[in-house]
């Protein structure tokens, strides 16, 4: 016999239990939705301390996107106070780590201008230098320490980074960041000097002797401690000879021999050698 619909009906007690379970399941689902919704939206409602901790935890976990969002929300909701100051500083760092250089630079400049007496303002100057330092240092250059590649790039950001680190060293000579800043200044000084030498060589090889002499003189006057000073004196000597300024050429050669007795120009008057035709097509590349 085929079962009838009546014969499939469940006992009333069982139906009541199932109905109760269904209601409970629905309540739990709604509660979970409410919980997740609250979790998503609590950045707009949590108190300032909790919001700062939320942002800082994201920063420590290298979740820079989440950290940036939380810091920006904190700054918007709480426009004054210690948490706001610290949030601006850490926001700049998060933006820097997230490769948002322009935003990071804008944030840290605003912090320095608004809070010049903040106890961490020395770090702000240091971070500003780092932001500019990394703008012209590519990833490959950083891991290979390739100063040659660096010296062929535009130097505007390197000049600004040098000034940033110099200002930190001048304002806060005893800062925990001053020693590293000074080391970076030495590195940048050498990169900037090498860039000028690259340009001077390019002018020299293209018989633009006044331009070559000017660039070499600039290195001598502004980067006296850089190892490229010897190259500058050699290029200056060659430029003066080409310009028929024999007395000036003799003087610069004498200074070169006195300070850099092993410089290759003193044994090879054609140093630096003419670039190949292929290298001439690439301005400011070195070829000896």
C-alpha positions in Angstrom: 0.0 0.0 0.0 1.3 3.5 -0.9 1.7 5.8 2.1 -0.9 8.5 2.4 -0.1 12.1 3.3 -1.8 11.6 6.7 0.5 8.7 7.4 3.6 11.0 6.8 2.6 13.6 9.3 4.9 14.0 12.3 3.8 13.8 15.8 2.9 17.3 17.3 5.7 17.2 19.8 8.3 16.6 17.0 6.8 19.4 14.9 7.0 21.8 17.8 10.7 20.9 18.4 11.5 21.5 14.8 9.7 24.8 14.7 11.6 25.9 17.8 14.9 24.9 16.3 14.1 26.8 13.2 13.3 30.0 15.2 16.6 29.6 17.1 18.6 29.1 13.9 17.0 32.2 12.4 17.8 34.2 15.6 21.4 33.0 15.6 21.8 33.9 11.9 20.4 37.4 12.5 22.7 37.8 15.5 25.7 36.8 13.5 24.8 39.2 10.7 24.4 41.9 13.3 27.8 40.9 14.9 29.6 41.0 11.5 27.9 44.3 10.6 29.0 45.8 13.9 32.6 44.5 13.4 32.6 46.1 10.0 31.3 49.4 11.2 32.9 49.8 14.6 35.7 51.9 13.2 33.1 54.6 13.1 31.9 54.0 16.7 34.7 52.7 18.9 36.4 55.1 21.4 39.6 56.8 20.5 41.9 54.5 22.5 40.4 51.4 20.9 40.5 52.9 17.5 44.2 53.8 17.9 45.0 50.3 19.1 43.1 48.9 16.1 45.2 51.0 13.7 48.5 50.3 15.5 47.9 46.6 15.4 47.3 46.7 11.7 50.5 48.7 11.3 52.5 46.1 13.3 51.0 43.3 11.2 52.1 45.1 8.0 48.4 45.5 7.0 49.2 49.1 5.8 45.9 49.6 3.9 43.9 48.8 7.0 46.2 50.9 9.2 45.9 53.9 6.9 42.1 53.7 6.9 41.9 53.4 10.7 44.4 56.3 11.3 42.5 58.5 8.8 39.2 57.8 10.6 40.7 58.5 14.0 42.1 61.9 12.7 38.7 62.8 11.3 36.7 61.8 14.3 39.1 63.1 17.0 40.8 66.2 15.5 42.8 67.0 18.6 44.7 65.4 21.4 47.7 63.1 21.9 46.1 60.2 20.0 45.6 62.5 17.0 49.2 63.6 17.0 50.6 60.0 17.2 48.1 58.9 14.6 49.3 61.5 12.1 52.9 60.4 12.6 52.1 56.7 12.3 49.8 57.4 9.3 52.8 59.0 7.5 54.9 55.9 8.2 52.1 53.5 7.0 51.8 55.5 3.8 55.5 55.4 3.3 55.6 51.6 3.8 52.6 51.3 1.4 54.6 53.2 -1.3 52.3 56.2 -1.2 55.2 58.6 -1.2 53.3 61.8 -2.1 50.7 61.2 0.6 53.3 60.3 3.1 55.4 63.4 2.4 52.3 65.6 2.6 51.2 64.0 5.9 54.7 64.3 7.6 55.1 67.9 6.4 51.7 68.8 7.9 52.8 67.1 11.2 56.1 69.0 11.4 54.3 72.3 10.7 51.4 71.7 13.1 53.4 70.0 16.0 56.9 71.5 16.0 57.2 70.8 19.7 56.1 67.2 19.6 58.5 64.9 21.4 58.9 62.8 18.3 59.4 65.6 15.8 63.0 64.5 15.3 61.7 61.2 14.0 59.3 63.2 11.7 62.3 64.9 10.1 64.1 61.6 9.8 61.0 60.0 8.1 60.7 62.9 5.7 64.3 62.2 4.7 63.6 58.5 4.2 60.6 59.3 2.0 62.7 61.4 -0.4 65.7 59.0 -0.1 63.6 56.1 -1.4 61.9 58.0 -4.2 65.0 57.8 -6.4 66.5 54.6 -5.0 65.0 51.6 -6.9 64.6 48.2 -5.3 67.5 46.7 -7.4 69.7 49.7 -6.5 69.0 49.2 -2.8 69.9 45.5 -2.7 72.9 45.9 -4.9 74.1 49.3 -3.5 74.6 50.4 -7.1 75.7 54.1 -6.8 76.3 54.2 -10.5 72.6 53.6 -11.2 71.6 56.1 -8.6 73.9 58.7 -10.0 72.2 58.5 -13.4 68.7 59.3 -12.0 67.2 62.7 -11.5 68.7 64.1 -8.3 65.9 66.4 -7.1 64.7 64.0 -4.4 68.2 63.1 -3.4 69.0 66.8 -2.9 65.8 67.2 -0.8 66.6 64.1 1.2 70.1 65.4 1.9 68.6 68.7 3.1 66.1 66.8 5.3 68.8 64.7 7.0 71.0 67.8 7.4 68.1 69.7 9.1 67.6 66.7 11.5 71.3 66.7 12.3 71.4 70.4 12.8 68.2 70.7 14.9 68.6 67.4 16.9 72.3 66.5 17.0 71.7 64.1 19.9 68.7 62.4 18.3 68.7 58.6 18.1 68.2 59.0 14.4 71.1 61.5 13.8 73.8 59.0 13.3 72.0 57.1 10.6 71.0 60.4 9.0 74.6 61.4 8.8 75.6 58.1 7.2 72.8 58.6 4.6 74.1 62.2 4.0 77.6 60.8 3.1 76.0 58.3 0.7 73.9 61.0 -0.9 76.8 63.4 -1.1 78.8 60.8 -3.1 75.8 60.0 -5.3 75.3 63.7 -6.0 79.0 64.2 -6.7 79.1 61.3 -9.1 76.1 62.7 -11.0 78.0 65.9 -11.5 81.1 64.0 -12.7 78.9 62.0 -15.1 77.6 65.3 -16.6 81.1 66.8 -16.6 82.5 63.8 -18.5 79.6 64.0 -21.0 80.4 67.7 -21.7 84.1 66.9 -21.9 83.7 64.2 -24.5 81.4 66.4 -26.5 84.0 69.3 -26.3 81.7 71.5 -24.2 84.7 72.5 -22.1 83.2 75.5 -20.3 80.3 73.3 -19.1 82.7 70.5 -18.1 84.8 73.0 -16.1 81.8 74.4 -14.4 80.5 71.0 -13.3 84.0 69.9 -12.1 84.4 73.2 -10.1 81.0 72.7 -8.6 82.1 69.3 -7.2 85.3 70.7 -5.8 83.4 73.6 -4.1 80.4 71.6 -2.7 81.5 68.0 -2.2 85.1 68.5 -1.0 85.1 65.3 1.1 83.6 63.1 -1.7 86.0 60.6 -3.4 84.9 62.1 -6.8 86.9 65.3 -6.0 90.0 63.8 -7.7 88.0 63.1 -10.8 86.7 66.7 -10.8 90.3 68.1 -10.6 91.4 65.9 -13.5 88.4 67.0 -15.6 89.0 70.6 -14.7 92.7 70.3 -15.7 91.7 68.8 -19.1 89.0 71.5 -19.6 91.5 74.3 -18.9 94.0 72.8 -21.3 91.4 72.6 -24.0 90.5 76.2 -23.3 94.1 77.3 -23.5 94.1 78.3 -19.9 97.5 76.7 -19.2 98.2 78.5 -15.9 94.9 77.4 -14.4 95.5 73.9 -15.8 98.9 73.7 -14.1 97.4 74.8 -10.8 94.6 72.3 -10.8 97.0 69.5 -11.8 99.3 70.4 -9.0 96.4 70.2 -6.5 95.4 66.8 -8.0 99.0 65.5 -7.6 99.2 66.7 -4.1 95.9 65.3 -2.8 95.4 62.3 -5.1 98.9 61.1 -6.2 97.6 57.8 -7.5 94.9 59.3 -9.7 94.9 57.7 -13.2 95.0 61.1 -15.0 98.5 61.7 -13.7 99.8 58.7 -15.7 97.3 58.9 -18.5 96.6 62.5 -19.7 93.7 61.2 -21.9 91.7 60.1 -18.8 88.7 59.9 -18.8 88.7 58.1 -22.2 86.4 58.9 -25.0 83.1 57.0 -24.9 82.1 54.6 -27.6 79.5 55.8 -30.1 76.9 53.6 -28.4 77.6 55.2 -25.0 77.4 58.6 -26.5 73.8 57.9 -27.3 73.1 57.5 -23.5 73.8 60.8 -21.7 75.6 60.8 -18.4 76.8 57.2 -18.5 80.3 56.6 -17.5 82.9 54.8 -19.7 86.6 54.8 -18.9 
